[in-house]
Amino acid sequence: MGAAVRISARCTAPGSACPACGARSTRVHSRYLRRLADAPAGAQATAIDLLVRRFFCDNDDCPKRTFAEQVDQLTFRHGRRTLTLQRLLERLALALGGQGGSRMAGHLPVAVSGTTLLRQVHRLDVPDAEAVEVLGIDEFSFRRGRTFGAILIDMKTRKPVDVLPDHTSQTFAAWLREHPTVTLVCRDRGGAFADGAQRGRPGIPQVADRWHLLDNLATAVEKALRRHRRCLQPPQQPAAAEQDPVPAPDSDAQERVRDRWAQVQTRRQRGQQIQLISDELGLDRKTVRRYYHAEHVDEVLRTRTSRASRLDPFTTYLTARWEEGCDNAQTLRDEIAVRGYLGGRKSVRRFLNALAQRRGPLPAAEPPLKVSDVARTIIGRSENQTETARQNLKDLCDRCEHTRETTRLARRFATMLRRLDGHRFTQWLADADASQVKELHTFAAGIRKDLAAVTAGLTTHWNSGPVEGNVTRIKLLKRQSYGRAGFPLLRRRILLAD
């Protein structure tokens, strides 16, 4: 029918089962036409005109006297859509939300509003949390920095099992009491979840997340490096030896003198006299005589003598400052003004330009190392580091004892974390306490408050990576709702979306 497909069908089964008591009946009460929207066929809207029957229920104990038959895998009670289309719209609503799902459905094409899609999500049943042995938990924000919830993950299947309306220890403890199958909790370094696990299941093993441990270590290393920021500045290179000045290029007048001297000398070698040369070249006889008797062009080139300048007494100072790396004319003018200079900035600028032309440009000053780059080199994997970064760190450690000690301890901890060498953790704590790096003292003191969980994190293979991945997924689901989704809707999308 134009841009749509219409299918006419009828039920041919001899009977149907009562939805209330299950008794089958073959006595037809009446028939009526049901129009069902179906999934599109060939990018065309599809509908099914289905002739269905209403049967009598012959079970005297059944509260229903009549019932309408349902077609398996096609219809459901009070449904205006087929099961295929209904499931498709539910998937769209869970994945894209209301408005996004409505726009996508329009391309199928299926006409449905965003509000209708959200109603489909609200009607879905949320399954009860299955038996979980290894549980992962982390917080996420409903409104950044204001209200928070918590997501619970089955670490074996890496799928969410429940969502809590807040991230308090009381709520988490109550959930653990209702689920006694949990034998291990993976969490971050937050104290609320540690306290909640202890309240809900006293003595339950807990595992601290290794990424958060590495992040805490990076923070401590950056603080230690900032305290010795001066060491990050590369040492100044000794001033280069005085080079012979590069001769300045000839001016246009000097080029003309060289050309005329060459022409005169060429005619002289031919045996021509001064008068004849003067007539041919159109030059004065005295000029030709001077070029004629000069054995080298330098004899006729005039050397320009510079006039006395107010800057002359300060040229030595300006040259020294230029070699130190200062080429700002205004800065140098202010410095020599204190010493008695009365001229302006332009004279200083011309002198610096001439100095650079004779000796070449100054090498660019090497920038100081960035704290974040050095910290990344210290705790990062060696295979991911460039040769330049490794050499910069080596030079920094050679000139700074504090950085060398920080690097040694931080790399030991990072290696221990990656290799799960938790049996060496006690010795590392003792070495950190004996070091002179107070930032690592603070880091070690914080670890001791959560020693059992940290030791487990450095020993077992369990980690909170799957939890962090689900938190990232929650951020996407939140943004699709533009901040207008309440907790019931968001919880259903988190638990039911693929």
HELIX and SHEET records of a PDB file:
HELIX    1   1 LEU A   83  GLY A  106  1                                  24    
HELIX    2   2 GLY A  114  ARG A  123  1                                  10    
HELIX    3   3 SER A  169  GLU A  178  1                                  10    
HELIX    4   4 GLY A  191  GLY A  200  1                                  10    
HELIX    5   5 ARG A  210  ARG A  227  1                                  18    
HELIX    6   6 ARG A  229  LEU A  232  5                                   4    
HELIX    7   7 ASP A  252  ARG A  270  1                                  19    
HELIX    8   8 ILE A  274  LEU A  281  1                                   8    
HELIX    9   9 ARG A  285  HIS A  293  1                                   9    
HELIX   10  10 VAL A  297  GLU A  299  5                                   3    
HELIX   11  11 ASP A  312  PHE A  314  5                                   3    
HELIX   12  12 THR A  315  GLU A  323  1                                   9    
HELIX   13  13 ALA A  329  VAL A  338  1                                  10    
HELIX   14  14 ARG A  345  ARG A  359  1                                  15    
HELIX   15  15 VAL A  371  ILE A  379  1                                   9    
HELIX   16  16 SER A  382  ASN A  384  5                                   3    
HELIX   17  17 GLU A  387  ARG A  399  1                                  13    
HELIX   18  18 GLU A  401  ARG A  419  1                                  19    
HELIX   19  19 GLY A  422  ARG A  424  5                                   3    
HELIX   20  20 PHE A  425  ALA A  434  1                                  10    
HELIX   21  21 LYS A  438  ARG A  448  1                                  11    
HELIX   22  22 LEU A  451  GLY A  457  1                                   7    
HELIX   23  23 GLY A  465  GLN A  480  1                                  16    
HELIX   24  24 PHE A  487  LEU A  496  1                                  10    
SHEET    1   A 3 ALA A   4  ARG A  10  0                                        
SHEET    2   A 3 GLN A  44  PHE A  56  1                                        
SHEET    3   A 3 VAL A  28  ALA A  41 -1                                        
SHEET    1   B 3 ALA A   4  ARG A  10  0                                        
SHEET    2   B 3 GLN A  44  PHE A  56  1                                        
SHEET    3   B 3 THR A  66  ALA A  68 -1                                        
SHEET    1   C 2 SER A  16  ALA A  17  0                                        
SHEET    2   C 2 ARG A  24  SER A  25 -1                                        
SHEET    1   D 5 LYS A 159  LEU A 164  0                                        
SHEET    2   D 5 THR A 147  ASP A 154 -1                                        
SHEET    3   D 5 VAL A 134  ARG A 143 -1                                        
SHEET    4   D 5 LEU A 184  ARG A 187  1                                        
SHEET    5   D 5 GLN A 206  ALA A 208  1                                        
END                                                                             
